[in-house]
Amino acid sequence: MKKLLSIALVLVLLTIATACGGGNYTSPSSDSSPAGPATPSSAASTSQASSEPQLAADELENQIVIGDWGGVWNEMAETEVYAPFKAAYPGTEIVSDFPGSSGAILAKLEAQKNSPQFDVALMTELMTIKAIQAGLLEEIDRSKLPEMDNVVEAAIMGNYGPAVLLGEVGIAYNPNLVATPPTKWADLANPEYKDMIALPDIANTSAILFLCQVATNNGGGENDINPGFSFLEGMMDNVKTTYKGDPDIQTLFEREEVAIAVWWNGPALSAKQNGLDIEYVRPADGAPAVRYFINVVKGAPHPNAAYRMVAQYISPQAQQGVVDMVNYGPTNKNVQVPEEKKAFIATGDDLAKLVNFDWAVIAENSNDWTDRWNKLFG
């Protein structure tokens, strides 16, 4: 199927990695769970717990059901989200349902619309938008979730639940092979990079986001993608190959078959931590953002527990876990990104460089873009 982005990845988008289980270098796709470094850091478990107001334990229901992800994300959640939640609310049982992808979580929400079983759902941006359009999610009552005051603006989508991580698409390069490191997307068309660049396959959400970004930088955008394809045509001599997923681009870098790649920040950082000789650039002319959201399900059978779980996911402890164990950006403004990770994870003023696109427009046009991309790259 031509992925609404690969989303089954698009958002995750539209399918590039539909499985919940995360490998060491699985990128955010519109429909896959995030993955992080091979060996999780222990720093997250010692991070500060949320000091925000909470309901008394006896005010919560005896259960909460979560539409959840597996893999490295769940490893982080077990220690930095669920363990502190259980400590605060020992009478509330946590039931995690791992349907397999954000798309599968959405399908369950739709099937259960008249009798909801999930209390909260974690989904990629595209699937979250689809769920909102289908009337499956509650608007957040901020009086019940004062912790939202600590969420960065980039992680908020209207009146709905907050993002639980911020990912981005940027440029990775081998400093030993690149004499003049790129600083912006426009640089990828420079003749000095002839036969040095790898682009993700169009089945990967990062390719769609790259396309939208260069279209925007050249006078278009997701509503007018033609300038993006014109930019691609102008840099074709520099493109050595396209790659399907994170393990593929890692191998290309290891063999020094390419020197530059359009890549997700999280997997690039994980690869560097595991010995790959690469650096990462957040382009000055915009870094496409990918956001994963948590929301309270409309008609949730355990609403008090649902709100407290959302609060725990955006707590300093959980968000430090996202940084330390999953290698993606935090959504809590009080969380510190270690100095050695700041080149890969946006924080402070760099958050302004993250660009959000209209996923509804992307989903509507992605099949056509896929055809055009495949004709261009054969």
C-alpha positions in Angstrom: 0.0 0.0 0.0 1.2 3.3 -0.7 1.3 4.5 2.9 -0.4 7.5 3.7 2.9 8.3 4.4 4.3 5.3 4.8 2.5 6.0 7.7 1.1 3.4 8.1 4.0 5.2 8.5 3.1 8.7 7.7 3.4 9.9 10.9 5.1 7.6 11.8 3.2 8.4 8.9 2.4 6.0 7.2 3.9 2.8 7.6 7.5 2.4 7.7 7.4 0.7 10.8 4.1 -0.6 11.9 5.3 -2.7 14.7 5.2 -1.5 18.2 8.4 -3.2 19.1 11.3 -0.8 18.4 14.7 -1.9 17.1 17.7 0.0 18.0 17.3 2.5 15.1 13.6 2.5 14.2 12.6 6.1 13.3 9.3 7.7 14.2 7.0 6.9 11.3 3.6 8.0 11.4 2.4 4.7 12.5 5.3 3.1 14.5 6.6 3.5 18.0 9.8 5.3 18.8 13.0 3.5 19.4 16.1 4.5 21.2 19.6 3.5 22.0 20.6 -0.1 22.4 21.5 0.4 26.0 19.2 2.7 28.0 20.8 5.2 30.2 20.1 5.0 34.0 19.8 8.7 34.3 16.1 8.8 33.7 15.4 6.7 36.8 17.0 9.2 39.0 15.3 12.3 37.5 13.0 14.5 39.4 9.4 13.4 39.9 6.5 15.7 39.1 5.6 18.1 41.9 2.3 19.0 40.3 -1.0 18.6 42.3 -2.5 15.1 42.1 -5.7 13.5 43.1 -5.8 11.4 46.2 -5.3 7.7 45.6 -8.8 6.9 46.7 -10.3 9.3 44.1 -9.0 7.1 41.2 -10.8 4.2 39.7 -9.4 0.7 40.2 -8.1 0.3 36.7 -6.7 2.2 33.7 -6.5 0.8 30.1 -3.8 2.2 27.8 -3.5 2.0 24.1 0.3 1.7 24.1 3.5 1.1 22.2 6.0 -1.6 22.9 9.8 -1.9 22.4 12.2 0.6 23.8 9.4 3.1 24.4 7.7 0.6 26.8 11.0 -0.1 28.6 11.1 3.6 29.3 7.5 3.8 30.3 7.7 0.9 32.7 10.3 2.6 34.9 9.7 6.3 34.3 5.8 6.4 33.9 4.2 3.3 35.3 6.3 2.6 38.3 5.8 6.1 39.8 2.1 6.0 38.9 1.7 2.7 40.7 3.6 4.1 43.7 1.2 7.1 43.9 -2.0 5.1 43.1 -1.4 1.5 44.3 -5.1 0.7 44.0 -5.2 1.4 40.3 -4.2 -1.5 38.0 -2.5 -0.5 34.8 -3.6 -2.6 31.8 -1.5 -2.0 28.7 -2.9 -3.0 25.3 -0.3 -3.2 22.5 -2.3 -3.4 19.2 0.8 -3.1 17.1 0.8 0.5 15.8 -0.9 3.8 16.1 -3.1 2.8 13.2 -4.1 -0.3 15.0 -4.9 1.8 18.2 -7.1 4.0 16.1 -8.9 1.0 14.6 -9.6 -0.2 18.1 -10.9 3.2 19.1 -13.2 3.2 16.1 -14.5 -0.3 16.8 -15.1 0.6 20.5 -16.7 4.0 19.8 -20.1 3.0 21.3 -18.5 1.3 24.3 -15.0 2.6 24.9 -12.5 0.3 26.6 -9.4 2.4 26.3 -8.9 5.3 28.8 -5.9 6.9 27.1 -4.3 6.4 23.7 -0.8 7.2 22.5 -0.7 7.8 18.8 1.3 9.6 16.1 0.1 13.0 14.9 -1.7 11.7 11.8 -3.6 9.1 13.8 -4.4 11.6 16.5 -5.9 14.0 13.9 -8.0 11.2 12.5 -9.2 10.3 15.9 -10.2 13.9 16.6 -12.0 14.1 13.3 -13.9 10.9 14.2 -14.9 12.3 17.6 -13.0 9.7 19.5 -11.0 11.9 21.9 -11.9 14.2 24.7 -10.9 17.9 24.8 -8.7 18.4 27.8 -10.2 20.1 30.8 -7.1 22.1 31.9 -8.5 22.5 35.4 -8.0 18.7 35.7 -4.5 18.8 34.2 -2.5 21.7 35.6 0.6 20.0 34.4 -0.2 21.3 30.9 1.3 24.6 32.1 4.7 23.0 32.0 4.3 21.7 28.4 6.3 23.5 25.6 4.1 25.3 23.0 5.5 23.0 20.3 3.9 20.0 22.0 0.3 21.4 22.1 -2.4 20.6 19.6 -5.4 22.8 20.2 -7.6 21.7 23.1 -6.5 18.1 23.0 -3.8 16.1 24.8 -0.1 17.0 24.7 2.7 15.4 22.8 4.9 13.0 24.7 7.9 13.4 22.5 9.3 15.7 19.8 11.2 14.2 16.9 12.7 15.9 13.9 14.2 15.4 10.5 17.6 16.8 9.8 20.9 16.2 8.1 23.5 13.6 9.3 27.0 13.6 7.9 30.4 12.0 8.3 32.8 14.7 9.4 35.8 12.7 7.9 34.3 12.8 4.4 32.6 16.2 4.3 35.0 19.1 4.0 32.2 21.7 4.3 29.4 20.6 6.5 25.9 21.5 5.4 24.0 24.0 7.5 20.7 24.2 5.7 18.6 22.1 3.2 19.6 24.4 0.3 23.2 23.2 0.8 22.2 19.7 -0.4 22.2 21.0 -3.9 25.8 22.2 -3.8 28.0 20.5 -6.5 30.6 19.6 -3.9 28.3 16.9 -2.6 28.1 15.0 -5.9 27.3 11.3 -5.3 27.5 11.8 -1.5 23.9 12.0 -0.3 21.4 9.3 0.7 17.7 10.2 0.9 15.1 8.1 2.6 12.7 6.1 0.4 9.3 7.8 -0.1 7.8 4.9 2.0 9.5 6.6 5.0 7.8 9.6 6.6 11.1 11.5 6.8 11.1 11.6 3.0 7.6 13.2 2.9 8.6 15.7 5.5 11.8 16.5 3.7 9.8 17.1 0.6 7.4 19.4 2.4 10.2 21.3 3.9 12.1 22.0 0.7 8.9 22.9 -1.0 8.2 25.4 1.7 11.7 26.8 1.5 11.2 27.4 -2.2 7.9 29.1 -2.2 5.5 26.2 -1.8 4.6 23.8 0.9 2.3 20.8 1.6 -0.4 22.6 -0.4 2.0 23.2 -3.3 4.6 20.5 -3.5 5.9 21.4 -7.0 8.8 23.6 -5.7 9.9 20.6 -3.6 10.2 18.3 -6.6 11.9 21.1 -8.5 14.5 21.2 -5.7 14.9 17.4 -5.8 15.5 17.5 -9.6 18.2 20.1 -9.1 20.1 18.0 -6.6 19.8 14.6 -8.4 23.5 14.5 -9.2 24.3 14.6 -5.5 22.0 11.7 -4.6 24.0 8.4 -4.4 21.1 6.3 -3.3 17.8 6.0 -1.3 17.4 3.8 1.8 14.5 2.0 3.3 15.1 2.3 7.0 17.5 3.2 9.8 19.6 -0.1 9.7 20.1 0.6 6.0 21.4 4.1 6.3 23.6 3.1 9.2 25.2 0.4 7.1 25.8 2.9 4.3 27.5 5.2 6.7 29.6 2.4 8.2 30.8 1.4 4.7 31.4 5.0 3.8 29.3 4.6 0.7 27.6 7.9 1.5 28.7 10.9 3.5 25.4 12.8 4.0 21.9 11.6 4.7 18.5 13.0 5.5 17.7 11.2 8.8 15.7 11.3 12.0 17.5 12.9 15.0 16.8 10.1 17.5 18.2 7.1 15.5 21.1 9.3 14.3 22.0 10.0 18.0 21.7 6.4 18.9 24.0 5.4 16.1 26.6 7.9 17.2 26.4 6.6 20.7 27.0 3.1 19.4 30.2 4.2 17.6 29.1 5.5 14.2 31.2 8.5 13.1 28.5 11.0 12.3 27.4 14.5 13.2 23.9 16.0 13.0 22.7 19.3 11.7 19.3 21.0 12.5 18.9 22.9 9.3 18.7 26.7 9.7 15.9 26.8 7.1 13.6 24.5 9.1 13.6 21.1 10.7 10.3 19.1 10.2 8.9 17.9 13.5 7.2 14.7 14.3 5.0 14.6 17.4 3.5 11.7 19.3 0.4 12.5 21.4 -1.4 11.1 24.4 -5.1 11.7 24.8 -8.1 10.9 27.0 -10.6 8.7 25.1 -14.1 10.1 24.8 -16.3 8.2 27.2 -13.3 6.7 29.0 -14.5 4.3 31.7 -11.8 5.5 34.1 -11.5 9.2 33.5 -9.8 10.2 36.7 -7.1 7.7 36.2 -6.8 8.7 32.6 -6.1 12.3 33.5 -3.5 11.3 36.1 -1.8 9.0 33.5 -1.5 11.9 31.0 0.0 14.0 33.9 2.6 11.3 34.6 3.6 11.0 30.9 4.4 14.7 30.8 6.0 14.8 34.2 9.7 15.7 34.5 10.6 12.1 35.3 8.9 10.7 32.2 10.2 13.3 29.9 13.7 13.0 31.2 13.3 9.3 30.3 12.3 10.2 26.8 15.6 12.2 26.5 17.8 9.7 28.2 16.4 6.4 27.0 14.6 7.1 23.7 16.8 9.9 22.4 14.0 12.2 21.5 13.0 15.7 22.6 11.1 16.3 25.8 7.8 18.2 25.9 8.1 19.3 29.6 9.8 22.8 29.6 11.5 21.9 33.0 13.5 19.0 31.6 17.2 19.5 30.8 18.8 18.0 27.7 22.4 17.0 28.4 25.0 19.2 26.6 26.3 16.3 24.5 22.8 15.7 23.1 21.8 19.2 22.3 23.1 19.0 18.7 20.6 16.2 18.1 17.7 17.2 20.4 16.1 20.6 20.1 15.8 22.7 23.2 15.4 26.3 24.1 15.7 28.7 21.1 16.2 25.7 18.7 12.6 24.7 19.3 11.6 27.6 17.0 13.3 25.8 14.1 10.9 22.9 14.3 8.3 23.0 11.6 4.8 21.4 11.8 2.9 20.5 8.6 -0.8 19.9 8.0 -1.0 16.1 8.1 -4.5 16.1 6.7 -3.2 17.7 3.5 -0.2 15.3 3.5 -2.5 12.2 3.8 -4.7 13.5 1.0 -1.8 13.9 -1.4 0.8 11.4 -0.4 -0.2 8.8 -3.0 0.4 11.2 -5.8 3.7 12.4 -4.3 4.8 8.7 -4.0 4.2 8.2 -7.8 6.1 11.4 -8.7 9.0 10.4 -6.3 9.3 6.9 -7.7 9.3 8.2 -11.3 12.1 10.5 -10.3 14.2 7.9 -8.6 13.2 4.9 -10.6 
